[in-house]
Amino acid sequence: MHAAVLALATLVCAATSIATRADDAHWFSAAVGSGENIDVLRIGGGWRPDCVCDWLAKIGATPFFDAHVEYWNARGDRHPNDNTWSLGALAGAQWLLSQRSPLQPFIEFGVGAIAVSETRIGTRDLSSGVLFDERLAAGIALDPAAKYRLAVYTEHRSNGKIKPPNAGLITYGIELRVGWR
């Protein structure tokens, strides 16, 4: 099952990279997060399409898409279901706070969905194999070309009270992105 989730995540990332145009911004990412006694390791990729969305441009934002695979580990619980995998995708908007600054600070917000391999992790019952995913991040460029970016984020995952119980999960983490054009 774990190999299948990883293979599917790789296919999703590859397919979306091929589907976008060559002049779009792309990145690989790696992140570590933690929250509510759950540790999260994440790898993924993202891209910013070379298009202008009028309604986003009016508020000074650019669109982006992200796909990722995560490994969750319940800290200290010792239950048979202490580990799970998730596969997710989200769409969002990014705001550059200062294009003149060498740090190019940004904030972003994204909404999407994830599929989890187990609906229970440790003592937490997620109730559903598909969850909503909301993400808020803030970061900076580590170089003038913005090839390397560092971001801190908070992410909330839950089933949106579709099926009780709704023991969602909030994590906080740090992410490194390596971009290319």
Secondary structure, 3 states (H helix, E strand, C coil): CHHHHHHHHHHHHHHHHHHCCCCCEEEEEEEEEEECCEEEEEEEEEEECCCCCHHHHCCCCEEEEEEEEEEEEECCCCCCCCEEEEEEEEEEEEEECCCCCCCCCEEEEEEEEEEECCCEECCEECCCCEEEEEEEEEEEECCCCCCEEEEEEEEEEECCCCCCCCCCEEEEEEEEEEEEC
